[in-house]
Every structure is written in structure tokens, then in C-alpha cells.
Amino acid sequence: MSRHIYTLKKPASWHKELWREALPLGNGLTGVLIPGAIGKECIHFNRHDLWEGGFDREIPDITHAIKSMREALDRGDYAAANEENLPRALRDAGYGTPIDCPHPLGWLDMAFTPSAPFKHYRRGVNMQTGEAFVEFTINGCHFRRDAFVSRDADVTVMRMKADNPFTATYDFRLYNAVAECVTTERSIYRASADRYTEVKVEFAGDVSTTVSDHALTVTGTDYMILIRCASNGSDGSLDAVMGKTYDELLQAHVALHKPLYDSVTVELADDEAFAATNEQMLDEAYDGEASPALLERIWRFGRYLFISAASEKGNPVPLYGLWHGDHHLAWSQYVANENVEITYWHTMAGGLSYAIPSLLRYYTAKLEKLRECAKQMFGSRGIWISAYTTPYASGPGVPVAVIVNWISCAGWLCRHFWEYYLYTQDEALLREEILPFMYEAALFYRDYAVEDGDYIRLYPSVSPENTPKGHTGVVAQNATMDFAVLKELLTHLLCGIEITGMYAHEETSFRKLLAKIPPYMINEDGAIKEWMHPDIQDNYHHRHLSHIYPVFPGSEITAHGQPALFEAFKQAVRLRELGAQSGWSLAHMASIYARMGEAEKSVECLDVMAKSVVMNSLMTTHNDWRRMGITLEWNGEAFVQLDAAFGAVNALQEMLFFYQKDALSILPALPARLTHGSVCGLVFPEGTVDIDWNEQGAVRLTIMAHRAVDTGLLLYGVERCRLRLAAGERKTLDLTV
């Protein structure tokens, strides 16, 4: 069995919500979910741009609220500051705007009546080709269904095969829409003007058909179903693929999908280990710990899932990717106080930089509204971004204190955009979009910051989504994350000014602002304080780890550069309590521990994930629905959230390699169970690295320099040598512990 193929012994089985455990397919524009049923199958179809219910309204001037909140905080009245907050001011001004959510496109219903009980059932996905399969045997007759969503033609292709002729009925339903319905001898057409959706299903092959009540009954042994999904007036036609074979269409798709999937490879176990099904691997992890094969499969699945959801032409990847099986799902928007960012952390080192420009352009398209938010809500220039946005809603559409009072969304997103420039050296995009966006984010901070002696204060200030100990609300002051993001943003912006010469007239004022950021504070437990104010106590019972930002995802504080401060950040992570965690926070913590060199603690976070939030399909949930005490509870529910799956990809990569402050860190947090393995193609700004290691402690490192390299080299966290390579040079080093 190939390490690229994952299999399951059973179909999706989540009661009434089979889509949760379905096989995901996608090309960045169209997403498909295949539950794998034999008798009555319901295959879900989604499009990246099908959203409804949201729009923007003019934002009222509520700047008086910031003044009132600051007056309350100046006198130490945190209760009043939380009472007279921005959401209340918006409500008092009559402001309210709905925020849209993605909705399904529709479903292909398939009905088949088996003549006897089935045997030898399997379903799975070849992640390297982006192809799903369902197979089983009935009365000695082998049945197999294959499917993929073409990255080349934006068409879903399904192949139905059996040893003997079989009869099945097909019908397509559009979601909650008034649709035109036309069924011909070999096709089903559905269109909806009100939803701007269209589906055309064609059957190709040697079949006999009958039409009944807009459904098509087909009898044959080997035929294709071609499904074109369109939305919001998007172009496309089945004409270009008619007459082509399944293999021809698959080959064209694989030519685009496979290079993305193979751009980086990680191998952590021997080939034979991948004969195990997902259920077998997860049962082993539930009983003990995640095997190397499961860790590799989780890494491969997360990458596959991201590639299948991310397109240069589509919207960014939201929390459900392209696989929402229902409407009005929790957190189905772009939530950027953690979740958008964790989704994209792995992309640059993982060779998937192609996905970042669509994320950038999603937000730059909203600049006019984001400036209005900054002006009307805070009295500031520049931009303010709500943690919750959607394609059609850019204002403060979720009017709760933890969202509306948080100021660092734009600054955190700028990290991704600056990192994209560092890795790609795309100076045109830097000048045209990245640096102007960073400048707008910095302008907001410059107006928002209040000088207080030698330093500035940032208040009101929220540390997502935590409440200080002894407080009743999230609104406080001087959240450590706010200062860390501001420091990073200004540092990168000043580098951009030096590179491009843009905004040079503002350089002095930005340098003054940077110099007035106060130093980080340590509390009585020896941990970095989450709020840099002596009157505010830390609350350790929380899933967010925002104040660890200077260590991860930032890179300001390192073990070698500031060892005492680095230890205080480690202590802050140690004090976080297990039962307060969620799926994504476990992935986040795994990345933090990897950055800190804590290999066993890092992989233990992934063990806990496997026990609690990873379903058989490897899709992830927000929390454990079985109430085992190792994640927070959510009223007995567990919502699908794929950011944990994406975050686990980054955590595995961080265990094996990361680039930080002019140093390549090789195997910085290698768990003991990963006795041997290899990685190929992990990216740093000047090139790529390949790493092989074995049980004897030998490490072979190969570096390919795409640009000139002059950097340090760390192995297992210990400094080894200085590396200097010319552009185009390749160097191999054999190292031992």
C-alpha cells in the first residue's frame, strides 16, 4: 500500500451528518464530499464563492466609546471599561449587520439496490493524485467508484465500474434554491438564477438510460459521470472534456495537483506501515501514542486538504475548507484571531507559497471599508480588521467584546505577507500590495498608541480570547501580543522602506514608535505576563496562547539570543492547563513546543489531538465530543474545524526544520519515536533543505541555495557551523550527534 493512499474499512457514520467523515476532494474552487455509502449515497458539492446573508452598512461614529473606556482604565475600573465597550456603542447607535456564511451548492443523490450483503468494503483517497475511491464485492461481483475534481478543467469526474451490469439512479439537487430542472436521455441540468448556481451532469460510456421525475436511471458496467459546477457567473463548460477518457482527464489534473503535493516530502516510517487503515492507526493512538506512520499520514492529509482547498483564483481557505455539509455552521467565516493564520503557517516552508496572494488580495480588496472601521470606531488613520470577515461583510459583524475590541488582526496578517516577500523576493507585489497594506496597519497603531513617559500604552487591549484572572471581561490594557505584533510589523515595515524607498518620509516617526515599545514582563511564577501591566494577573485556564507570539509564530525571542526571556516564555506554556485546550490550540501548542526544542511535549500535543479531535476521515473537530477531559467542552457538540489539521502540518515541519534569525535549525525537536526518516524540499528564504537521519544518530543534510546563503547551522538545537553558499550551489554535510 502506498504511503500516499489512506484507506478506511467503513463508510462515513456520524449520525445524520455523514459529510463530517466523508472523503474530501477539491481543486481550490469546487469541493466534493463522498461519504461512501453503497445503497443511497449523497455526494456533497460546494463552491468557494457561494456565500449568502451578509453585507456591510455604514459604520456610525462611536469614537466616544474609546475615550470612555480609557478614562475607566486610567482609574483602574475594568468593569466599567468592559461595560462601556465598542460593541455596546455600536448597538446603542443602531448598528447591526449580518455576516454571511458559505452554503452548499447541492448534492448528487445515487440510489443502488444491492442483491446481497457486501464484502471487502474499502474507501479512501490517493492524496498524490487527488482521487477518491469506494469499492466492495457483492455475490462475487467487484464494484468500484473513482472520482476527482479536475484542477485542469474545473470539472468533477466520476467513474463507475463493475464486473457485471448494474443499475443505479442519479439526481442532482441544488441547495435551497428555485431551480430550472431539465433531464434528458444522458444528462441532468440544474440552474438557479437566484443563487447564481448551475450544475450540468453528463454520462459518458456504453449505458442504457431512462428518465423519471428529473432523475436518470443508468444501467452499464463501465461509465463516467461528468459534473460541471458553476457559481456567481463563473465560466466553464463540459464541452472541453466531452469525448475524453477518464485516464486522459485524470492525467491532466494530476499534472497540476501532483507538483504541489510533491513540492515537499516527509517520510517517517517504512512502507509496510501504511497498509494500516485510518481506523487501525487511530485505535493504536487512542490506546497509546501516535505511530510514526500516523504522524506522517496526518502531515500528508493536512497538506492534501490545503492544496485541495487553495487556488490562486479562489477565495482563501476558511475553517471548513470547501467541505461544509450544511448551512449556518459555527465559525464558518474567516476568523483571523488565530484560525486564518494557523491555516497558512505551514505554506512557506512547505513549498506552497502560491496560496498567499489570494489571502492578501482578499483583504486588500476591503481596504476602503477597513479604513472606515479605523476612523469611525477608533478615530484612527490606517486600517482596522475585524477577526471575523466574509467575502461580503468587512465591518464589525460579530459585535462581541473579544472581537471588536481586538486591534492586532491586520498586524498579524502582515506577518504572512512579509514572509511571502522574503521567500519569493516578489518585489513587484511588495511595492504594489504588501507594503501599502503594512503601512496602513502601522498608521493605525501610530494613532492608537498613547505615550506614557518613556513608553507607549495600548489600551483598551485584548489578548485573544482570554480574560485576566479575577476579571469579568476581556477588555484590559497592554496585551503582550499587541506589543509583539506591533514590534514585528514596524521592524518589517522599516525593512520594506529601506528596500523600496516608499514611505521614506515616515521612517523617523515609525522608528520612534518602535523605540517606545516597553519590554516584556515576567510574573511571580517566572512566566511571561499575558498583559504587560502590574495590576493584571494571568489566567492559565485558556486555549489561546497569544502572548507567546514573540517565540512562535514570531521569531523575535530565541533560546540563543535571549535565554532568560526564552525560559520565561517556556514557563508560560508549561502553566497552560490541558482541559482548556481545543483541537487547533493543541496544534498551536505543538508548534510552540517544537520551536522551544521540547520534542516530547510537542509530539504529545499531537497524541492528544489523535485521541480527541481527529475523526476516522482525519478531518478534525474543535473539541472532543466524548467528554474525556482533555479538551474543553462545548455543550456536548463538536464542530468541524480544519485548522487543527492544517496546524498539525506546521507542527511536524517545525519538529524537523525551521529558519529563524539567520540560522537553519535541523531536527530541532525530533521525538524519540522518529528513529529514522527523511524530508526533502523544505524551504527557507534562500533555498531548500533535504535531511536524512537514522537510528545510529547520523544525519545527512543537503542544502540547495537558490540565492546566496550566509547563515548559521544548528543540529538538535546545538550550534555546529557557519554555512556560506553561492547562488546555485549545492552542499551535502554528514553530521553526527
C-alpha positions, 0 to 999 in steps of 0.5 A, spaced: 500 500 500 502 506 498 504 511 503 500 516 499 493 512 499 489 512 506 484 507 506 478 506 511 474 499 512 467 503 513 463 508 510 462 515 513 457 514 520 456 520 524 449 520 525 445 524 520 451 528 518 455 523 514 459 529 510 463 530 517 467 523 515 466 523 508 472 523 503 474 530 501 476 532 494 477 539 491 481 543 486 481 550 490 474 552 487 469 546 487 469 541 493 466 534 493 464 530 499 463 522 498 461 519 504 461 512 501 455 509 502 453 503 497 445 503 497 443 511 497 449 515 497 449 523 497 455 526 494 456 533 497 458 539 492 460 546 494 463 552 491 468 557 494 464 563 492 457 561 494 456 565 500 449 568 502 446 573 508 451 578 509 453 585 507 456 591 510 452 598 512 455 604 514 459 604 520 456 610 525 461 614 529 462 611 536 469 614 537 466 616 544 466 609 546 474 609 546 475 615 550 470 612 555 473 606 556 480 609 557 478 614 562 475 607 566 482 604 565 486 610 567 482 609 574 483 602 574 475 600 573 475 594 568 468 593 569 466 599 567 471 599 561 468 592 559 461 595 560 462 601 556 465 597 550 465 598 542 460 593 541 455 596 546 456 603 542 455 600 536 448 597 538 446 603 542 447 607 535 443 602 531 448 598 528 447 591 526 449 587 520 449 580 518 455 576 516 454 571 511 456 564 511 458 559 505 452 554 503 452 548 499 451 548 492 447 541 492 448 534 492 448 528 487 443 523 490 445 515 487 440 510 489 443 502 488 439 496 490 444 491 492 442 483 491 446 481 497 450 483 503 457 486 501 464 484 502 471 487 502 468 494 503 474 499 502 474 507 501 479 512 501 483 517 497 490 517 493 492 524 496 498 524 490 493 524 485 487 527 488 482 521 487 477 518 491 475 511 491 469 506 494 469 499 492 466 492 495 464 485 492 457 483 492 455 475 490 462 475 487 461 481 483 467 487 484 464 494 484 468 500 484 467 508 484 473 513 482 472 520 482 476 527 482 475 534 481 479 536 475 484 542 477 485 542 469 478 543 467 474 545 473 470 539 472 468 533 477 469 526 474 466 520 476 467 513 474 463 507 475 465 500 474 463 493 475 464 486 473 457 485 471 451 490 469 448 494 474 443 499 475 443 505 479 439 512 479 442 519 479 439 526 481 442 532 482 439 537 487 441 544 488 441 547 495 435 551 497 434 554 491 428 555 485 431 551 480 430 550 472 430 542 472 431 539 465 433 531 464 434 528 458 436 521 455 444 522 458 444 528 462 441 532 468 441 540 468 440 544 474 440 552 474 438 557 479 438 564 477 437 566 484 443 563 487 447 564 481 448 556 481 448 551 475 450 544 475 450 540 468 451 532 469 453 528 463 454 520 462 459 518 458 460 510 456 456 504 453 449 505 458 442 504 457 438 510 460 431 512 462 428 518 465 423 519 471 421 525 475 428 529 473 432 523 475 436 518 470 436 511 471 443 508 468 444 501 467 452 499 464 458 496 467 463 501 465 461 509 465 463 516 467 459 521 470 461 528 468 459 534 473 460 541 471 459 546 477 458 553 476 457 559 481 456 567 481 457 567 473 463 563 473 465 560 466 466 553 464 463 548 460 463 540 459 464 541 452 472 541 453 472 534 456 466 531 452 469 525 448 475 524 453 477 518 457 477 518 464 485 516 464 486 522 459 482 527 464 485 524 470 492 525 467 491 532 466 489 534 473 494 530 476 499 534 472 497 540 476 495 537 483 501 532 483 507 538 483 504 541 489 503 535 493 510 533 491 513 540 492 515 537 499 516 530 502 516 527 509 517 520 510 517 517 517 516 510 517 517 504 512 512 502 507 509 496 510 506 501 515 501 504 511 497 498 509 494 500 516 487 503 515 485 510 518 481 506 523 487 501 525 492 507 526 487 511 530 485 505 535 493 504 536 493 512 538 487 512 542 490 506 546 497 509 546 501 514 542 501 516 535 505 511 530 510 514 526 506 512 520 500 516 523 504 522 524 506 522 517 499 520 514 496 526 518 502 531 515 500 528 508 492 529 509 493 536 512 497 538 506 492 534 501 486 538 504 490 545 503 492 544 496 485 541 495 482 547 498 487 553 495 487 556 488 490 562 486 483 564 483 479 562 489 477 565 495 482 563 501 481 557 505 476 558 511 475 553 517 471 548 513 475 548 507 470 547 501 467 541 505 461 544 509 455 539 509 450 544 511 448 551 512 449 556 518 455 552 521 459 555 527 465 559 525 464 558 518 467 565 516 474 567 516 476 568 523 483 571 523 484 571 531 488 565 530 484 560 525 486 564 518 493 564 520 494 557 523 491 555 516 497 558 512 503 557 517 505 551 514 505 554 506 512 557 506 516 552 508 512 547 505 513 549 498 506 552 497 507 559 497 502 560 491 496 560 496 498 567 499 496 572 494 489 570 494 489 571 502 492 578 501 488 580 495 482 578 499 483 583 504 486 588 500 480 588 496 476 591 503 481 596 504 476 602 503 471 599 508 477 597 513 479 604 513 472 606 515 472 601 521 479 605 523 476 612 523 469 611 525 470 606 531 477 608 533 478 615 530 484 612 527 488 613 520 490 606 517 486 600 517 482 596 522 480 588 521 475 585 524 477 577 526 471 575 523 470 577 515 466 574 509 467 575 502 461 580 503 461 583 510 468 587 512 465 591 518 464 589 525 459 583 524 460 579 530 459 585 535 462 581 541 467 584 546 473 579 544 472 581 537 471 588 536 475 590 541 481 586 538 486 591 534 492 586 532 488 582 526 491 586 520 498 586 524 498 579 524 496 578 517 502 582 515 506 577 518 504 572 512 505 577 507 512 579 509 514 572 509 511 571 502 516 577 500 522 574 503 521 567 500 519 569 493 523 576 493 516 578 489 518 585 489 513 587 484 507 585 489 511 588 495 511 595 492 504 594 489 500 590 495 504 588 501 507 594 503 501 599 502 497 594 506 503 594 512 503 601 512 496 602 513 496 597 519 502 601 522 498 608 521 493 605 525 497 603 531 501 610 530 494 613 532 492 608 537 498 608 541 498 613 547 505 615 550 506 614 557 513 617 559 518 613 556 513 608 553 507 607 549 500 604 552 495 600 548 489 600 551 483 598 551 487 591 549 485 584 548 489 578 548 485 573 544 480 570 547 482 570 554 480 574 560 485 576 566 484 572 572 479 575 577 476 579 571 469 579 568 471 581 561 476 581 556 477 588 555 484 590 559 490 594 557 497 592 554 496 585 551 503 582 550 501 580 543 499 587 541 506 589 543 509 583 539 505 584 533 506 591 533 514 590 534 514 585 528 510 589 523 514 596 524 521 592 524 518 589 517 515 595 515 522 599 516 525 593 512 520 594 506 522 602 506 529 601 506 528 596 500 523 600 496 524 607 498 516 608 499 514 611 505 521 614 506 518 620 509 515 616 515 521 612 517 523 617 523 516 617 526 515 609 525 522 608 528 520 612 534 514 608 535 518 602 535 523 605 540 517 606 545 515 599 545 516 597 553 519 590 554 516 584 556 514 582 563 515 576 567 510 574 573 511 571 580 511 564 577 517 566 572 512 566 566 511 571 561 505 576 563 499 575 558 498 583 559 504 587 560 501 591 566 502 590 574 495 590 576 493 584 571 494 577 573 494 571 568 489 566 567 492 559 565 485 556 564 485 558 556 486 555 549 489 561 546 496 562 547 497 569 544 502 572 548 507 567 546 507 570 539 514 573 540 517 565 540 512 562 535 509 564 530 514 570 531 521 569 531 523 575 535 525 571 542 530 565 541 533 560 546 540 563 543 539 570 543 535 571 549 535 565 554 532 568 560 526 571 556 526 564 552 525 560 559 520 565 561 516 564 555 517 556 556 514 557 563 508 560 560 506 554 556 508 549 561 502 553 566 497 552 560 492 547 563 490 541 558 482 541 559 482 548 556 485 546 550 481 545 543 483 541 537 487 547 533 490 550 540 493 543 541 496 544 534 498 551 536 501 548 542 505 543 538 508 548 534 510 552 540 513 546 543 517 544 537 520 551 536 522 551 544 526 544 542 521 540 547 520 534 542 516 530 547 511 535 549 510 537 542 509 530 539 504 529 545 500 535 543 499 531 537 497 524 541 492 528 544 489 531 538 489 523 535 485 521 541 480 527 541 479 531 535 481 527 529 475 523 526 476 516 522 476 521 515 482 525 519 478 531 518 478 534 525 473 537 530 474 543 535 473 539 541 472 532 543 465 530 543 466 524 548 467 528 554 474 525 556 477 531 559 482 533 555 479 538 551 474 543 553 467 542 552 462 545 548 455 543 550 456 536 548 457 538 540 463 538 536 464 542 530 468 541 524 474 545 524 480 544 519 485 548 522 487 543 527 489 539 521 492 544 517 496 546 524 498 539 525 502 540 518 506 546 521 507 542 527 511 536 524 515 541 519 517 545 525 519 538 529 524 537 523 526 544 520 525 551 521 529 558 519 529 563 524 534 569 525 539 567 520 540 560 522 537 553 519 535 549 525 535 541 523 531 536 527 530 541 532 525 537 536 525 530 533 521 525 538 524 519 540 519 515 536 522 518 529 528 513 529 529 514 522 526 518 516 527 523 511 524 530 508 526 533 502 524 540 499 523 544 505 524 551 504 527 557 507 528 564 504 534 562 500 533 555 498 531 548 500 533 543 505 533 535 504 535 531 511 536 524 512 537 521 519 537 514 522 537 510 528 545 510 529 544 518 530 547 520 523 544 525 519 545 527 512 543 534 510 543 537 503 542 544 502 540 547 495 541 555 495 537 558 490 540 565 492 546 566 496 546 563 503 550 566 509 547 563 515 548 559 521 547 551 522 544 548 528 543 540 529 538 538 535 538 545 537 546 545 538 550 550 534 555 546 529 557 551 523 557 557 519 554 555 512 556 560 506 553 558 499 553 561 492 547 562 488 546 555 485 550 551 489 549 545 492 552 542 499 551 535 502 554 535 510 554 528 514 553 530 521 553 526 527 550 527 534 
